[in-house]
């Protein structure tokens, strides 16, 4: 496999980008390592916010153990369900996470359910936990997306824009290559290259910008749970745009409708309505 990754309009040439390291004969994928770093960073962010707001840090360490495990299962289940054709003939491959195949929304849904149950058992405010853990979640997403960089996946259609990324054809899945990419394919020294939109980069930067906005706003929130709703609205809005660019979309079975794009749009609407409703409720209560 050719290991180069280029950003020609930025003047960046990476001559040898592997997707794993080998330790004692065992391959460890960068994808998994980066996801791990993202998870740890998210936990530390949540714990820091808990300490700042006078909550028990131990509760968030306990929550993280449950949430991480259940979220990974949820993210994998979501991906497998909507990519069933890739796994139906090799069921054991469902358990191979080293090559990627985690859907963020599956993880988020699983995490939300985990928080609701955890808060009920511990007799804590689920809304406050969502606000606190949400900051860690978006940081983890900003970091975790870079696992796609090493896997040469989660990219978008052909582009010749500033951030265009050039990848060797033999390093990507053939199913992710579109007719437009093939039309603009280049061959250099016997190696064929496609040029694509680095949507993983767009999403990572979007999440980072969203995190900054949430950190600036969290001291001014009007009600418990508002920060998390703003995360859902902001991330969903970005995902609607980014998902439309990707060539590896997960489809609603029997249709050509991207399931994550529909889900993101639905979450944006619901989050906006809930923010407006709760703000009106708080305003009326203050006026009484």
C-alpha positions in Angstrom: 0.0 0.0 0.0 1.3 3.5 -0.9 1.6 5.5 2.3 1.6 9.1 1.0 -1.0 11.7 2.0 -0.8 15.1 0.3 -2.5 18.5 0.7 -1.2 20.0 -2.6 -2.6 23.5 -2.3 -1.2 23.8 1.2 2.2 22.5 0.2 2.0 19.6 2.6 3.5 16.2 1.5 3.5 13.3 4.0 5.6 10.6 2.4 4.9 7.7 4.8 1.8 7.7 7.0 1.1 4.3 8.4 -2.2 3.2 10.0 -0.7 1.2 12.9 2.4 0.4 15.0 3.6 -3.1 15.8 4.4 -4.0 19.4 5.8 -7.5 20.1 4.3 -8.7 16.8 0.8 -7.3 17.5 -0.6 -4.5 15.3 -2.1 -1.6 17.2 -4.1 0.7 14.9 -3.7 4.5 15.2 -7.4 4.7 14.8 -8.0 3.0 18.1 -5.2 4.9 19.8 -6.6 8.2 18.8 -10.1 7.2 19.8 -8.6 6.3 23.2 -6.9 9.7 23.5 -10.2 11.4 22.6 -12.0 9.4 25.3 -9.4 10.3 28.0 -9.4 13.9 27.1 -13.2 14.0 27.2 -13.2 12.4 30.6 -10.7 14.9 32.0 -12.7 17.8 30.5 -15.9 16.5 32.2 -14.2 16.0 35.5 -12.7 19.5 35.4 -16.1 21.0 34.7 -17.6 18.9 37.5 -15.0 20.2 39.9 -15.6 23.8 38.7 -19.3 23.6 39.3 -19.1 21.9 42.7 -20.1 18.4 41.7 -18.5 15.1 42.8 -15.6 14.2 40.5 -16.0 10.6 41.5 -19.5 10.5 39.9 -18.0 11.3 36.6 -15.2 8.7 36.8 -17.9 6.1 37.6 -20.1 7.4 34.8 -17.2 7.3 32.3 -16.6 3.6 32.9 -20.2 2.8 32.0 -20.6 5.4 29.2 -17.4 4.5 27.3 -18.2 0.8 27.1 -21.9 1.3 26.2 -21.1 4.1 23.8 -18.6 2.0 21.8 -21.1 -0.8 21.6 -23.8 1.7 20.5 -21.5 3.3 17.9 -20.5 -0.1 16.5 -24.1 -1.4 16.5 -25.3 1.8 14.6 -22.6 1.4 12.0 -23.1 -2.4 11.5 -26.9 -2.0 11.3 -26.7 0.5 8.5 -23.8 -1.3 6.8 -25.1 -4.8 7.1 -24.0 -5.9 3.6 -20.4 -5.5 4.7 -20.8 -7.9 7.6 -23.5 -10.4 6.8 -21.1 -12.8 5.3 -18.5 -12.5 8.0 -20.1 -12.0 11.3 -16.8 -12.2 13.2 -15.7 -9.0 11.5 -18.3 -7.1 13.5 -16.0 -7.4 16.5 -12.9 -6.1 14.6 -12.8 -2.4 15.6 -9.2 -1.8 14.6 -10.1 -1.0 11.0 -12.7 1.6 11.9 -16.5 1.5 11.7 -17.8 3.5 14.6 -20.8 5.8 14.0 -20.7 8.9 16.3 -24.5 9.2 16.6 -24.8 5.6 17.7 -22.3 6.4 20.5 -24.2 9.6 21.4 -27.5 7.9 21.6 -26.0 5.2 23.9 -24.3 7.8 26.0 -27.6 9.7 26.5 -29.4 6.6 27.6 -26.5 5.8 30.0 -26.6 9.2 31.6 -30.4 9.0 32.1 -30.1 5.6 33.9 -27.0 6.7 35.8 -28.7 9.9 37.1 -31.8 8.0 38.2 -29.8 5.4 40.1 -27.5 8.0 41.7 -30.4 10.5 42.3 -28.6 13.2 40.4 -29.7 15.9 37.9 -29.5 14.3 34.4 -29.6 17.8 32.9 -26.6 19.0 34.8 -24.7 15.8 33.9 -25.5 16.4 30.3 -24.2 20.0 30.4 -21.0 18.8 32.2 -20.3 15.6 30.1 -21.3 17.3 26.8 -18.2 19.5 26.9 -16.1 16.3 27.2 -18.0 14.7 24.4 -17.4 17.4 21.9 -13.7 17.5 22.8 -13.5 13.8 22.3 -15.1 14.0 18.9 -12.7 16.8 17.8 -9.8 14.5 18.7 -11.3 11.2 17.7 -12.0 12.3 14.1 -8.3 12.2 13.4 -8.4 8.4 13.5 -10.1 8.7 10.1 -7.0 10.5 8.8 -4.8 7.5 9.4 -7.5 5.1 8.0 -7.9 7.2 4.8 -11.7 7.2 5.3 -14.6 9.6 6.1 -13.7 11.9 3.2 -15.9 13.7 0.7 -16.3 14.2 -3.0 -13.6 15.4 -5.4 -12.5 19.0 -4.8 -9.8 21.3 -6.0 -10.2 23.7 -3.1 -7.6 24.9 -0.6 -7.9 21.9 1.7 -8.0 19.3 -1.1 -6.4 16.0 0.1 -4.7 13.6 -2.4 -4.8 9.9 -1.5 -3.4 6.8 -3.3 -6.2 4.7 -4.7 -4.7 1.5 -3.3 -5.0 3.0 0.3 -8.7 3.6 0.3 -11.8 1.4 0.0 -13.0 1.1 -3.6 -16.6 1.7 -2.5 -15.7 5.2 -1.4 -14.4 6.2 -4.8 -17.0 8.0 -6.9 -17.2 8.5 -10.7 -16.2 12.1 -10.3 -13.0 11.1 -8.4 -12.2 8.6 -11.1 -12.7 11.3 -13.7 -10.0 13.5 -12.0 -7.7 10.6 -11.1 -4.0 11.2 -11.6 -1.3 8.7 -12.1 2.3 9.5 -11.1 5.1 6.9 -11.4 2.6 4.1 -11.8 0.5 5.1 -8.7 -3.0 6.4 -9.1 -4.3 9.2 -6.9 -7.7 10.7 -6.1 -8.3 14.2 -4.7 -11.0 14.5 -2.1 -12.5 16.8 0.6 -11.1 16.0 4.1 -14.5 15.9 5.8 -12.9 14.4 9.0 -10.9 17.7 9.2 -14.0 19.8 8.7 -15.8 18.0 11.5 -12.9 18.1 13.8 -12.5 21.9 13.4 -16.3 22.3 13.7 -16.3 20.5 17.0 -13.3 22.5 18.2 -15.1 25.8 17.4 -18.3 24.5 19.0 -16.3 23.6 22.2 -14.9 27.1 22.4 -18.4 28.6 22.0 -19.9 26.3 24.7 -17.0 27.1 27.1 -17.6 30.8 26.6 -21.4 30.4 27.1 -21.7 27.9 29.9 -21.5 30.5 32.7 -24.4 32.3 31.1 -26.8 29.4 30.6 -30.4 30.0 31.4 -31.4 26.5 32.5 -29.8 23.2 33.3 -29.4 21.2 30.1 -29.1 24.2 27.8 -25.4 23.7 27.1 -26.0 20.1 26.0 -28.9 21.2 23.8 -26.7 23.8 22.2 -24.1 21.1 21.6 -26.8 18.9 19.9 -28.0 21.9 17.8 -24.5 23.0 16.8 -23.1 19.6 16.1 -26.2 18.6 14.3 -26.1 21.6 12.0 -22.5 20.9 11.1 -23.2 17.2 10.6 -26.1 18.0 8.1 -23.6 19.9 6.0 -20.6 17.5 6.4 -22.6 14.4 5.9 -23.8 15.6 2.5 -20.2 15.8 1.4 -19.1 12.3 2.4 -19.0 9.3 0.0 -19.2 6.7 2.7 -22.7 7.6 4.0 -24.9 5.1 5.8 -28.3 4.8 4.1 -31.7 4.2 5.5 -32.4 0.6 4.3 -34.1 0.5 0.9 -33.5 4.2 0.2 -30.7 6.6 -0.9 -31.4 8.8 2.1 -28.4 9.3 4.5 -29.6 8.2 7.9 -27.1 10.4 9.9 -28.1 13.5 7.9 -31.8 12.9 8.6 -31.0 12.2 12.2 -28.8 15.3 12.5 -31.5 17.5 11.0 -34.2 16.1 13.3 -32.0 16.7 16.3 -31.3 20.3 15.3 -35.0 21.0 15.1 -35.8 19.3 18.4 -32.9 21.0 20.2 -33.9 24.4 18.9 -37.6 23.9 20.0 -36.5 22.8 23.5 -34.1 25.7 23.9 -36.8 28.2 23.0 -39.4 26.5 25.1 -37.3 26.4 28.2 -36.1 29.9 27.8 -39.7 31.1 27.6 -40.5 29.0 30.7 -37.6 30.5 32.6 -38.5 34.1 31.5 -42.2 33.6 32.6 -41.0 32.1 36.0 -38.7 35.1 36.6 -41.6 37.5 35.8 -43.9 36.0 38.4 
